[in-house]
Amino acid sequence: MKIDEIAGRIVAITSEDLAGVLEQTKAVREDDTGIAGKIRTLRFGDRVFIQERTPEGDRFVRELGSEQAAQRFVEARLAAYERMWDG
């Protein structure tokens, strides 16, 4: 999968496609959710993407408008996973 296929969308990807995306981008942040694997902030030039997995194992990549938007997105996701741990 080419990174340009993701532009402005949320895209479900296979593990093979994920490998291709990771080859094309630079990981600038990686957090372990404790429930659904890693959530990554990826950079491709001046574009920023989030790669995450659902607790069921589905993988998604989405483009966000800025590094700050990505930071807020990741923090909100991590807070949601923390609440899941708390029951």
PyMOL Python script that loads the backbone (N, CA, C, O; Angstrom):
from pymol import cmd

cmd.read_pdbstr("""\
ATOM      1  N   MET A   1       0.850  -1.178   0.000  1.00  0.00           N
ATOM      2  CA  MET A   1       0.000   0.000   0.000  1.00  0.00           C
ATOM      3  C   MET A   1       0.890   1.232   0.000  1.00  0.00           C
ATOM      4  O   MET A   1       1.855   1.318   0.759  1.00  0.00           O
ATOM      5  N   LYS A   2       0.556   2.170  -0.849  1.00  0.00           N
ATOM      6  CA  LYS A   2       1.271   3.443  -0.898  1.00  0.00           C
ATOM      7  C   LYS A   2       0.628   4.413   0.077  1.00  0.00           C
ATOM      8  O   LYS A   2      -0.591   4.427   0.250  1.00  0.00           O
ATOM      9  N   ILE A   3       1.455   5.214   0.705  1.00  0.00           N
ATOM     10  CA  ILE A   3       0.969   6.154   1.712  1.00  0.00           C
ATOM     11  C   ILE A   3      -0.043   7.131   1.124  1.00  0.00           C
ATOM     12  O   ILE A   3      -0.932   7.589   1.841  1.00  0.00           O
ATOM     13  N   ASP A   4       0.069   7.460  -0.154  1.00  0.00           N
ATOM     14  CA  ASP A   4      -0.879   8.384  -0.787  1.00  0.00           C
ATOM     15  C   ASP A   4      -2.295   7.816  -0.868  1.00  0.00           C
ATOM     16  O   ASP A   4      -3.248   8.575  -1.046  1.00  0.00           O
ATOM     17  N   GLU A   5      -2.451   6.512  -0.743  1.00  0.00           N
ATOM     18  CA  GLU A   5      -3.780   5.895  -0.753  1.00  0.00           C
ATOM     19  C   GLU A   5      -4.551   6.188   0.533  1.00  0.00           C
ATOM     20  O   GLU A   5      -5.757   5.949   0.598  1.00  0.00           O
ATOM     21  N   ILE A   6      -3.876   6.696   1.540  1.00  0.00           N
ATOM     22  CA  ILE A   6      -4.503   6.943   2.834  1.00  0.00           C
ATOM     23  C   ILE A   6      -5.023   8.376   2.941  1.00  0.00           C
ATOM     24  O   ILE A   6      -5.903   8.654   3.756  1.00  0.00           O
ATOM     25  N   ALA A   7      -4.497   9.274   2.137  1.00  0.00           N
ATOM     26  CA  ALA A   7      -4.755  10.714   2.219  1.00  0.00           C
ATOM     27  C   ALA A   7      -6.134  11.082   2.757  1.00  0.00           C
ATOM     28  O   ALA A   7      -7.154  10.884   2.098  1.00  0.00           O
ATOM     29  N   GLY A   8      -6.135  11.622   3.975  1.00  0.00           N
ATOM     30  CA  GLY A   8      -7.348  12.164   4.576  1.00  0.00           C
ATOM     31  C   GLY A   8      -8.417  11.161   4.951  1.00  0.00           C
ATOM     32  O   GLY A   8      -9.554  11.550   5.220  1.00  0.00           O
ATOM     33  N   ARG A   9      -8.084   9.877   4.976  1.00  0.00           N
ATOM     34  CA  ARG A   9      -9.084   8.847   5.269  1.00  0.00           C
ATOM     35  C   ARG A   9      -8.620   7.947   6.396  1.00  0.00           C
ATOM     36  O   ARG A   9      -7.468   7.999   6.828  1.00  0.00           O
ATOM     37  N   ILE A  10      -9.538   7.125   6.861  1.00  0.00           N
ATOM     38  CA  ILE A  10      -9.212   6.036   7.773  1.00  0.00           C
ATOM     39  C   ILE A  10      -9.240   4.779   6.917  1.00  0.00           C
ATOM     40  O   ILE A  10     -10.255   4.473   6.290  1.00  0.00           O
ATOM     41  N   VAL A  11      -8.136   4.055   6.888  1.00  0.00           N
ATOM     42  CA  VAL A  11      -7.998   2.910   5.997  1.00  0.00           C
ATOM     43  C   VAL A  11      -7.700   1.653   6.806  1.00  0.00           C
ATOM     44  O   VAL A  11      -6.764   1.628   7.605  1.00  0.00           O
ATOM     45  N   ALA A  12      -8.496   0.619   6.596  1.00  0.00           N
ATOM     46  CA  ALA A  12      -8.202  -0.694   7.181  1.00  0.00           C
ATOM     47  C   ALA A  12      -7.082  -1.310   6.355  1.00  0.00           C
ATOM     48  O   ALA A  12      -7.119  -1.279   5.125  1.00  0.00           O
ATOM     49  N   ILE A  13      -6.085  -1.870   7.037  1.00  0.00           N
ATOM     50  CA  ILE A  13      -4.958  -2.449   6.320  1.00  0.00           C
ATOM     51  C   ILE A  13      -4.621  -3.834   6.856  1.00  0.00           C
ATOM     52  O   ILE A  13      -4.919  -4.168   8.003  1.00  0.00           O
ATOM     53  N   THR A  14      -4.002  -4.616   6.010  1.00  0.00           N
ATOM     54  CA  THR A  14      -3.526  -5.944   6.391  1.00  0.00           C
ATOM     55  C   THR A  14      -2.149  -5.804   7.038  1.00  0.00           C
ATOM     56  O   THR A  14      -1.538  -4.737   6.984  1.00  0.00           O
ATOM     57  N   SER A  15      -1.673  -6.862   7.634  1.00  0.00           N
ATOM     58  CA  SER A  15      -0.335  -6.814   8.225  1.00  0.00           C
ATOM     59  C   SER A  15       0.723  -6.606   7.144  1.00  0.00           C
ATOM     60  O   SER A  15       1.743  -5.965   7.396  1.00  0.00           O
ATOM     61  N   GLU A  16       0.493  -7.140   5.942  1.00  0.00           N
ATOM     62  CA  GLU A  16       1.427  -6.930   4.836  1.00  0.00           C
ATOM     63  C   GLU A  16       1.441  -5.467   4.415  1.00  0.00           C
ATOM     64  O   GLU A  16       2.506  -4.895   4.181  1.00  0.00           O
ATOM     65  N   ASP A  17       0.247  -4.852   4.316  1.00  0.00           N
ATOM     66  CA  ASP A  17       0.172  -3.434   3.974  1.00  0.00           C
ATOM     67  C   ASP A  17       0.820  -2.585   5.056  1.00  0.00           C
ATOM     68  O   ASP A  17       1.473  -1.587   4.754  1.00  0.00           O
ATOM     69  N   LEU A  18       0.644  -2.975   6.317  1.00  0.00           N
ATOM     70  CA  LEU A  18       1.254  -2.239   7.413  1.00  0.00           C
ATOM     71  C   LEU A  18       2.769  -2.223   7.265  1.00  0.00           C
ATOM     72  O   LEU A  18       3.403  -1.189   7.475  1.00  0.00           O
ATOM     73  N   ALA A  19       3.348  -3.356   6.905  1.00  0.00           N
ATOM     74  CA  ALA A  19       4.798  -3.418   6.711  1.00  0.00           C
ATOM     75  C   ALA A  19       5.234  -2.408   5.652  1.00  0.00           C
ATOM     76  O   ALA A  19       6.257  -1.742   5.814  1.00  0.00           O
ATOM     77  N   GLY A  20       4.467  -2.289   4.572  1.00  0.00           N
ATOM     78  CA  GLY A  20       4.785  -1.320   3.526  1.00  0.00           C
ATOM     79  C   GLY A  20       4.666   0.113   4.005  1.00  0.00           C
ATOM     80  O   GLY A  20       5.501   0.955   3.676  1.00  0.00           O
ATOM     81  N   VAL A  21       3.629   0.393   4.783  1.00  0.00           N
ATOM     82  CA  VAL A  21       3.446   1.741   5.336  1.00  0.00           C
ATOM     83  C   VAL A  21       4.601   2.084   6.267  1.00  0.00           C
ATOM     84  O   VAL A  21       5.130   3.194   6.216  1.00  0.00           O
ATOM     85  N   LEU A  22       4.992   1.147   7.111  1.00  0.00           N
ATOM     86  CA  LEU A  22       6.086   1.405   8.054  1.00  0.00           C
ATOM     87  C   LEU A  22       7.413   1.625   7.333  1.00  0.00           C
ATOM     88  O   LEU A  22       8.269   2.360   7.826  1.00  0.00           O
ATOM     89  N   GLU A  23       7.596   0.992   6.160  1.00  0.00           N
ATOM     90  CA  GLU A  23       8.807   1.212   5.371  1.00  0.00           C
ATOM     91  C   GLU A  23       8.839   2.612   4.773  1.00  0.00           C
ATOM     92  O   GLU A  23       9.916   3.177   4.584  1.00  0.00           O
ATOM     93  N   GLN A  24       7.667   3.181   4.473  1.00  0.00           N
ATOM     94  CA  GLN A  24       7.587   4.484   3.817  1.00  0.00           C
ATOM     95  C   GLN A  24       7.601   5.659   4.793  1.00  0.00           C
ATOM     96  O   GLN A  24       7.791   6.803   4.381  1.00  0.00           O
ATOM     97  N   THR A  25       7.402   5.386   6.072  1.00  0.00           N
ATOM     98  CA  THR A  25       7.253   6.450   7.059  1.00  0.00           C
ATOM     99  C   THR A  25       8.311   6.341   8.142  1.00  0.00           C
ATOM    100  O   THR A  25       9.047   5.357   8.221  1.00  0.00           O
ATOM    101  N   LYS A  26       8.372   7.368   8.969  1.00  0.00           N
ATOM    102  CA  LYS A  26       9.249   7.353  10.142  1.00  0.00           C
ATOM    103  C   LYS A  26       8.366   7.396  11.382  1.00  0.00           C
ATOM    104  O   LYS A  26       7.511   8.273  11.509  1.00  0.00           O
ATOM    105  N   ALA A  27       8.569   6.457  12.292  1.00  0.00           N
ATOM    106  CA  ALA A  27       7.811   6.449  13.546  1.00  0.00           C
ATOM    107  C   ALA A  27       8.382   7.533  14.452  1.00  0.00           C
ATOM    108  O   ALA A  27       9.571   7.524  14.770  1.00  0.00           O
ATOM    109  N   VAL A  28       7.518   8.476  14.870  1.00  0.00           N
ATOM    110  CA  VAL A  28       7.963   9.536  15.765  1.00  0.00           C
ATOM    111  C   VAL A  28       7.473   9.308  17.191  1.00  0.00           C
ATOM    112  O   VAL A  28       7.945   9.954  18.126  1.00  0.00           O
ATOM    113  N   ARG A  29       6.538   8.399  17.349  1.00  0.00           N
ATOM    114  CA  ARG A  29       6.050   8.020  18.675  1.00  0.00           C
ATOM    115  C   ARG A  29       5.442   6.628  18.576  1.00  0.00           C
ATOM    116  O   ARG A  29       4.813   6.282  17.576  1.00  0.00           O
ATOM    117  N   GLU A  30       5.636   5.842  19.617  1.00  0.00           N
ATOM    118  CA  GLU A  30       5.068   4.499  19.672  1.00  0.00           C
ATOM    119  C   GLU A  30       4.706   4.200  21.123  1.00  0.00           C
ATOM    120  O   GLU A  30       5.559   4.243  22.011  1.00  0.00           O
ATOM    121  N   ASP A  31       3.427   3.896  21.351  1.00  0.00           N
ATOM    122  CA  ASP A  31       2.942   3.605  22.696  1.00  0.00           C
ATOM    123  C   ASP A  31       2.274   2.244  22.699  1.00  0.00           C
ATOM    124  O   ASP A  31       1.562   1.891  21.759  1.00  0.00           O
ATOM    125  N   ASP A  32       2.503   1.481  23.755  1.00  0.00           N
ATOM    126  CA  ASP A  32       1.826   0.197  23.922  1.00  0.00           C
ATOM    127  C   ASP A  32       0.523   0.453  24.673  1.00  0.00           C
ATOM    128  O   ASP A  32       0.539   0.983  25.784  1.00  0.00           O
ATOM    129  N   THR A  33      -0.582   0.085  24.081  1.00  0.00           N
ATOM    130  CA  THR A  33      -1.890   0.333  24.701  1.00  0.00           C
ATOM    131  C   THR A  33      -2.183  -0.628  25.839  1.00  0.00           C
ATOM    132  O   THR A  33      -3.024  -0.343  26.692  1.00  0.00           O
ATOM    133  N   GLY A  34      -1.498  -1.761  25.861  1.00  0.00           N
ATOM    134  CA  GLY A  34      -1.759  -2.772  26.878  1.00  0.00           C
ATOM    135  C   GLY A  34      -2.959  -3.645  26.551  1.00  0.00           C
ATOM    136  O   GLY A  34      -3.151  -4.693  27.167  1.00  0.00           O
ATOM    137  N   ILE A  35      -3.760  -3.225  25.592  1.00  0.00           N
ATOM    138  CA  ILE A  35      -4.960  -3.981  25.209  1.00  0.00           C
ATOM    139  C   ILE A  35      -4.961  -4.302  23.716  1.00  0.00           C
ATOM    140  O   ILE A  35      -5.314  -5.407  23.305  1.00  0.00           O
ATOM    141  N   ALA A  36      -4.562  -3.320  22.917  1.00  0.00           N
ATOM    142  CA  ALA A  36      -4.651  -3.477  21.460  1.00  0.00           C
ATOM    143  C   ALA A  36      -3.308  -3.240  20.788  1.00  0.00           C
ATOM    144  O   ALA A  36      -3.250  -2.659  19.705  1.00  0.00           O
ATOM    145  N   GLY A  37      -2.250  -3.676  21.409  1.00  0.00           N
ATOM    146  CA  GLY A  37      -0.935  -3.520  20.790  1.00  0.00           C
ATOM    147  C   GLY A  37      -0.462  -2.082  20.788  1.00  0.00           C
ATOM    148  O   GLY A  37      -0.827  -1.289  21.656  1.00  0.00           O
ATOM    149  N   LYS A  38       0.357  -1.757  19.800  1.00  0.00           N
ATOM    150  CA  LYS A  38       0.974  -0.442  19.738  1.00  0.00           C
ATOM    151  C   LYS A  38       0.130   0.533  18.927  1.00  0.00           C
ATOM    152  O   LYS A  38      -0.540   0.157  17.965  1.00  0.00           O
ATOM    153  N   ILE A  39       0.180   1.785  19.339  1.00  0.00           N
ATOM    154  CA  ILE A  39      -0.374   2.878  18.558  1.00  0.00           C
ATOM    155  C   ILE A  39       0.825   3.728  18.161  1.00  0.00           C
ATOM    156  O   ILE A  39       1.613   4.143  19.011  1.00  0.00           O
ATOM    157  N   ARG A  40       0.954   3.983  16.870  1.00  0.00           N
ATOM    158  CA  ARG A  40       2.134   4.689  16.362  1.00  0.00           C
ATOM    159  C   ARG A  40       1.747   6.008  15.719  1.00  0.00           C
ATOM    160  O   ARG A  40       0.720   6.117  15.049  1.00  0.00           O
ATOM    161  N   THR A  41       2.587   7.004  15.937  1.00  0.00           N
ATOM    162  CA  THR A  41       2.505   8.254  15.183  1.00  0.00           C
ATOM    163  C   THR A  41       3.593   8.171  14.133  1.00  0.00           C
ATOM    164  O   THR A  41       4.765   7.969  14.452  1.00  0.00           O
ATOM    165  N   LEU A  42       3.200   8.329  12.877  1.00  0.00           N
ATOM    166  CA  LEU A  42       4.111   8.172  11.749  1.00  0.00           C
ATOM    167  C   LEU A  42       4.209   9.475  10.978  1.00  0.00           C
ATOM    168  O   LEU A  42       3.232  10.217  10.870  1.00  0.00           O
ATOM    169  N   ARG A  43       5.379   9.749  10.447  1.00  0.00           N
ATOM    170  CA  ARG A  43       5.578  10.943   9.634  1.00  0.00           C
ATOM    171  C   ARG A  43       6.037  10.521   8.238  1.00  0.00           C
ATOM    172  O   ARG A  43       6.861   9.623   8.067  1.00  0.00           O
ATOM    173  N   PHE A  44       5.467  11.208   7.255  1.00  0.00           N
ATOM    174  CA  PHE A  44       5.871  11.045   5.853  1.00  0.00           C
ATOM    175  C   PHE A  44       5.973  12.454   5.293  1.00  0.00           C
ATOM    176  O   PHE A  44       4.961  13.061   4.941  1.00  0.00           O
ATOM    177  N   GLY A  45       7.193  12.977   5.210  1.00  0.00           N
ATOM    178  CA  GLY A  45       7.368  14.383   4.830  1.00  0.00           C
ATOM    179  C   GLY A  45       6.728  15.259   5.887  1.00  0.00           C
ATOM    180  O   GLY A  45       7.058  15.153   7.068  1.00  0.00           O
ATOM    181  N   ASP A  46       5.810  16.129   5.471  1.00  0.00           N
ATOM    182  CA  ASP A  46       5.122  16.986   6.439  1.00  0.00           C
ATOM    183  C   ASP A  46       3.756  16.436   6.839  1.00  0.00           C
ATOM    184  O   ASP A  46       2.980  17.118   7.508  1.00  0.00           O
ATOM    185  N   ARG A  47       3.464  15.209   6.431  1.00  0.00           N
ATOM    186  CA  ARG A  47       2.183  14.577   6.753  1.00  0.00           C
ATOM    187  C   ARG A  47       2.339  13.676   7.977  1.00  0.00           C
ATOM    188  O   ARG A  47       3.393  13.081   8.198  1.00  0.00           O
ATOM    189  N   VAL A  48       1.251  13.587   8.777  1.00  0.00           N
ATOM    190  CA  VAL A  48       1.275  12.811  10.015  1.00  0.00           C
ATOM    191  C   VAL A  48       0.140  11.789   9.988  1.00  0.00           C
ATOM    192  O   VAL A  48      -0.991  12.108   9.622  1.00  0.00           O
ATOM    193  N   PHE A  49       0.457  10.568  10.377  1.00  0.00           N
ATOM    194  CA  PHE A  49      -0.495   9.463  10.375  1.00  0.00           C
ATOM    195  C   PHE A  49      -0.488   8.780  11.730  1.00  0.00           C
ATOM    196  O   PHE A  49       0.503   8.829  12.460  1.00  0.00           O
ATOM    197  N   ILE A  50      -1.599   8.145  12.056  1.00  0.00           N
ATOM    198  CA  ILE A  50      -1.697   7.288  13.233  1.00  0.00           C
ATOM    199  C   ILE A  50      -1.975   5.879  12.737  1.00  0.00           C
ATOM    200  O   ILE A  50      -2.832   5.673  11.878  1.00  0.00           O
ATOM    201  N   GLN A  51      -1.254   4.915  13.278  1.00  0.00           N
ATOM    202  CA  GLN A  51      -1.513   3.507  12.997  1.00  0.00           C
ATOM    203  C   GLN A  51      -1.918   2.882  14.318  1.00  0.00           C
ATOM    204  O   GLN A  51      -1.220   3.020  15.323  1.00  0.00           O
ATOM    205  N   GLU A  52      -3.047   2.197  14.310  1.00  0.00           N
ATOM    206  CA  GLU A  52      -3.514   1.535  15.529  1.00  0.00           C
ATOM    207  C   GLU A  52      -4.201   0.227  15.189  1.00  0.00           C
ATOM    208  O   GLU A  52      -4.513  -0.057  14.033  1.00  0.00           O
ATOM    209  N   ARG A  53      -4.425  -0.549  16.217  1.00  0.00           N
ATOM    210  CA  ARG A  53      -5.097  -1.840  16.090  1.00  0.00           C
ATOM    211  C   ARG A  53      -6.242  -1.866  17.082  1.00  0.00           C
ATOM    212  O   ARG A  53      -6.125  -1.336  18.187  1.00  0.00           O
ATOM    213  N   THR A  54      -7.332  -2.472  16.699  1.00  0.00           N
ATOM    214  CA  THR A  54      -8.447  -2.628  17.629  1.00  0.00           C
ATOM    215  C   THR A  54      -8.144  -3.804  18.563  1.00  0.00           C
ATOM    216  O   THR A  54      -7.273  -4.618  18.257  1.00  0.00           O
ATOM    217  N   PRO A  55      -8.842  -3.905  19.687  1.00  0.00           N
ATOM    218  CA  PRO A  55      -8.643  -5.070  20.559  1.00  0.00           C
ATOM    219  C   PRO A  55      -8.926  -6.390  19.836  1.00  0.00           C
ATOM    220  O   PRO A  55      -8.419  -7.437  20.239  1.00  0.00           O
ATOM    221  N   GLU A  56      -9.733  -6.345  18.769  1.00  0.00           N
ATOM    222  CA  GLU A  56     -10.035  -7.560  17.993  1.00  0.00           C
ATOM    223  C   GLU A  56      -8.949  -7.881  16.975  1.00  0.00           C
ATOM    224  O   GLU A  56      -8.981  -8.947  16.360  1.00  0.00           O
ATOM    225  N   GLY A  57      -7.983  -6.973  16.784  1.00  0.00           N
ATOM    226  CA  GLY A  57      -6.867  -7.240  15.881  1.00  0.00           C
ATOM    227  C   GLY A  57      -6.932  -6.550  14.535  1.00  0.00           C
ATOM    228  O   GLY A  57      -6.002  -6.694  13.742  1.00  0.00           O
ATOM    229  N   ASP A  58      -7.993  -5.803  14.238  1.00  0.00           N
ATOM    230  CA  ASP A  58      -8.070  -5.070  12.967  1.00  0.00           C
ATOM    231  C   ASP A  58      -7.093  -3.905  13.012  1.00  0.00           C
ATOM    232  O   ASP A  58      -6.947  -3.251  14.045  1.00  0.00           O
ATOM    233  N   ARG A  59      -6.426  -3.646  11.895  1.00  0.00           N
ATOM    234  CA  ARG A  59      -5.434  -2.568  11.826  1.00  0.00           C
ATOM    235  C   ARG A  59      -5.969  -1.424  10.971  1.00  0.00           C
ATOM    236  O   ARG A  59      -6.610  -1.639   9.943  1.00  0.00           O
ATOM    237  N   PHE A  60      -5.686  -0.193  11.426  1.00  0.00           N
ATOM    238  CA  PHE A  60      -6.126   1.000  10.713  1.00  0.00           C
ATOM    239  C   PHE A  60      -5.008   2.026  10.681  1.00  0.00           C
ATOM    240  O   PHE A  60      -4.176   2.097  11.585  1.00  0.00           O
ATOM    241  N   VAL A  61      -5.009   2.825   9.610  1.00  0.00           N
ATOM    242  CA  VAL A  61      -4.129   3.977   9.497  1.00  0.00           C
ATOM    243  C   VAL A  61      -5.002   5.162   9.127  1.00  0.00           C
ATOM    244  O   VAL A  61      -5.889   5.051   8.282  1.00  0.00           O
ATOM    245  N   ARG A  62      -4.746   6.296   9.764  1.00  0.00           N
ATOM    246  CA  ARG A  62      -5.493   7.516   9.463  1.00  0.00           C
ATOM    247  C   ARG A  62      -4.521   8.679   9.390  1.00  0.00           C
ATOM    248  O   ARG A  62      -3.517   8.721  10.101  1.00  0.00           O
ATOM    249  N   GLU A  63      -4.838   9.615   8.518  1.00  0.00           N
ATOM    250  CA  GLU A  63      -4.039  10.824   8.429  1.00  0.00           C
ATOM    251  C   GLU A  63      -4.645  11.882   9.347  1.00  0.00           C
ATOM    252  O   GLU A  63      -5.863  12.048   9.410  1.00  0.00           O
ATOM    253  N   LEU A  64      -3.778  12.585  10.047  1.00  0.00           N
ATOM    254  CA  LEU A  64      -4.209  13.702  10.890  1.00  0.00           C
ATOM    255  C   LEU A  64      -3.556  14.976  10.369  1.00  0.00           C
ATOM    256  O   LEU A  64      -2.548  14.921   9.664  1.00  0.00           O
ATOM    257  N   GLY A  65      -4.124  16.100  10.712  1.00  0.00           N
ATOM    258  CA  GLY A  65      -3.685  17.370  10.139  1.00  0.00           C
ATOM    259  C   GLY A  65      -2.359  17.894  10.636  1.00  0.00           C
ATOM    260  O   GLY A  65      -1.705  18.674   9.944  1.00  0.00           O
ATOM    261  N   SER A  66      -1.943  17.479  11.832  1.00  0.00           N
ATOM    262  CA  SER A  66      -0.710  18.032  12.393  1.00  0.00           C
ATOM    263  C   SER A  66      -0.174  17.107  13.481  1.00  0.00           C
ATOM    264  O   SER A  66      -0.851  16.186  13.937  1.00  0.00           O
ATOM    265  N   GLU A  67       1.049  17.381  13.872  1.00  0.00           N
ATOM    266  CA  GLU A  67       1.664  16.627  14.970  1.00  0.00           C
ATOM    267  C   GLU A  67       0.884  16.854  16.272  1.00  0.00           C
ATOM    268  O   GLU A  67       0.732  15.935  17.076  1.00  0.00           O
ATOM    269  N   GLN A  68       0.394  18.075  16.473  1.00  0.00           N
ATOM    270  CA  GLN A  68      -0.379  18.378  17.672  1.00  0.00           C
ATOM    271  C   GLN A  68      -1.696  17.605  17.685  1.00  0.00           C
ATOM    272  O   GLN A  68      -2.104  17.091  18.727  1.00  0.00           O
ATOM    273  N   ALA A  69      -2.357  17.522  16.539  1.00  0.00           N
ATOM    274  CA  ALA A  69      -3.604  16.749  16.450  1.00  0.00           C
ATOM    275  C   ALA A  69      -3.325  15.276  16.722  1.00  0.00           C
ATOM    276  O   ALA A  69      -4.114  14.604  17.386  1.00  0.00           O
ATOM    277  N   ALA A  70      -2.214  14.779  16.217  1.00  0.00           N
ATOM    278  CA  ALA A  70      -1.835  13.385  16.469  1.00  0.00           C
ATOM    279  C   ALA A  70      -1.579  13.157  17.948  1.00  0.00           C
ATOM    280  O   ALA A  70      -2.002  12.145  18.507  1.00  0.00           O
ATOM    281  N   GLN A  71      -0.889  14.092  18.583  1.00  0.00           N
ATOM    282  CA  GLN A  71      -0.605  13.997  20.022  1.00  0.00           C
ATOM    283  C   GLN A  71      -1.911  13.924  20.814  1.00  0.00           C
ATOM    284  O   GLN A  71      -2.055  13.079  21.697  1.00  0.00           O
ATOM    285  N   ARG A  72      -2.853  14.800  20.503  1.00  0.00           N
ATOM    286  CA  ARG A  72      -4.144  14.806  21.208  1.00  0.00           C
ATOM    287  C   ARG A  72      -4.894  13.500  20.974  1.00  0.00           C
ATOM    288  O   ARG A  72      -5.493  12.951  21.899  1.00  0.00           O
ATOM    289  N   PHE A  73      -4.864  13.002  19.739  1.00  0.00           N
ATOM    290  CA  PHE A  73      -5.535  11.749  19.399  1.00  0.00           C
ATOM    291  C   PHE A  73      -4.959  10.601  20.213  1.00  0.00           C
ATOM    292  O   PHE A  73      -5.708   9.824  20.805  1.00  0.00           O
ATOM    293  N   VAL A  74      -3.641  10.486  20.248  1.00  0.00           N
ATOM    294  CA  VAL A  74      -2.981   9.395  20.981  1.00  0.00           C
ATOM    295  C   VAL A  74      -3.286   9.490  22.470  1.00  0.00           C
ATOM    296  O   VAL A  74      -3.596   8.481  23.103  1.00  0.00           O
ATOM    297  N   GLU A  75      -3.203  10.670  23.025  1.00  0.00           N
ATOM    298  CA  GLU A  75      -3.482  10.835  24.456  1.00  0.00           C
ATOM    299  C   GLU A  75      -4.924  10.431  24.783  1.00  0.00           C
ATOM    300  O   GLU A  75      -5.173   9.801  25.811  1.00  0.00           O
ATOM    301  N   ALA A  76      -5.863  10.788  23.921  1.00  0.00           N
ATOM    302  CA  ALA A  76      -7.263  10.399  24.144  1.00  0.00           C
ATOM    303  C   ALA A  76      -7.423   8.886  24.057  1.00  0.00           C
ATOM    304  O   ALA A  76      -8.143   8.291  24.859  1.00  0.00           O
ATOM    305  N   ARG A  77      -6.759   8.262  23.090  1.00  0.00           N
ATOM    306  CA  ARG A  77      -6.830   6.804  22.969  1.00  0.00           C
ATOM    307  C   ARG A  77      -6.241   6.123  24.196  1.00  0.00           C
ATOM    308  O   ARG A  77      -6.833   5.190  24.737  1.00  0.00           O
ATOM    309  N   LEU A  78      -5.073   6.589  24.636  1.00  0.00           N
ATOM    310  CA  LEU A  78      -4.430   5.980  25.795  1.00  0.00           C
ATOM    311  C   LEU A  78      -5.290   6.149  27.042  1.00  0.00           C
ATOM    312  O   LEU A  78      -5.352   5.247  27.877  1.00  0.00           O
ATOM    313  N   ALA A  79      -5.948   7.285  27.174  1.00  0.00           N
ATOM    314  CA  ALA A  79      -6.845   7.502  28.319  1.00  0.00           C
ATOM    315  C   ALA A  79      -8.018   6.529  28.257  1.00  0.00           C
ATOM    316  O   ALA A  79      -8.436   5.997  29.285  1.00  0.00           O
ATOM    317  N   ALA A  80      -8.550   6.294  27.067  1.00  0.00           N
ATOM    318  CA  ALA A  80      -9.660   5.342  26.917  1.00  0.00           C
ATOM    319  C   ALA A  80      -9.211   3.933  27.289  1.00  0.00           C
ATOM    320  O   ALA A  80      -9.946   3.209  27.962  1.00  0.00           O
ATOM    321  N   TYR A  81      -8.018   3.536  26.862  1.00  0.00           N
ATOM    322  CA  TYR A  81      -7.513   2.206  27.218  1.00  0.00           C
ATOM    323  C   TYR A  81      -7.258   2.111  28.718  1.00  0.00           C
ATOM    324  O   TYR A  81      -7.492   1.062  29.319  1.00  0.00           O
ATOM    325  N   GLU A  82      -6.789   3.176  29.319  1.00  0.00           N
ATOM    326  CA  GLU A  82      -6.568   3.178  30.770  1.00  0.00           C
ATOM    327  C   GLU A  82      -7.887   2.963  31.508  1.00  0.00           C
ATOM    328  O   GLU A  82      -7.939   2.228  32.494  1.00  0.00           O
ATOM    329  N   ARG A  83      -8.955   3.608  31.025  1.00  0.00           N
ATOM    330  CA  ARG A  83     -10.272   3.406  31.654  1.00  0.00           C
ATOM    331  C   ARG A  83     -10.735   1.954  31.494  1.00  0.00           C
ATOM    332  O   ARG A  83     -11.396   1.419  32.385  1.00  0.00           O
ATOM    333  N   MET A  84     -10.396   1.308  30.367  1.00  0.00           N
ATOM    334  CA  MET A  84     -10.756  -0.104  30.175  1.00  0.00           C
ATOM    335  C   MET A  84     -10.060  -0.972  31.220  1.00  0.00           C
ATOM    336  O   MET A  84     -10.658  -1.912  31.744  1.00  0.00           O
ATOM    337  N   TRP A  85      -8.793  -0.659  31.525  1.00  0.00           N
ATOM    338  CA  TRP A  85      -8.074  -1.419  32.533  1.00  0.00           C
ATOM    339  C   TRP A  85      -8.707  -1.257  33.896  1.00  0.00           C
ATOM    340  O   TRP A  85      -8.734  -2.191  34.697  1.00  0.00           O
ATOM    341  N   ASP A  86      -9.217  -0.062  34.154  1.00  0.00           N
ATOM    342  CA  ASP A  86      -9.824   0.220  35.453  1.00  0.00           C
ATOM    343  C   ASP A  86     -11.197  -0.415  35.620  1.00  0.00           C
ATOM    344  O   ASP A  86     -11.749  -0.452  36.719  1.00  0.00           O
ATOM    345  N   GLY A  87     -11.740  -0.913  34.510  1.00  0.00           N
ATOM    346  CA  GLY A  87     -13.023  -1.614  34.564  1.00  0.00           C
ATOM    347  C   GLY A  87     -14.174  -0.686  34.590  1.00  0.00           C
ATOM    348  O   GLY A  87     -15.322  -1.127  34.636  1.00  0.00           O
TER     349      GLY A  87
END
""", "prot")
cmd.dss("prot")
cmd.show_as("cartoon", "prot")
cmd.util.cbc("prot")
cmd.orient("prot")
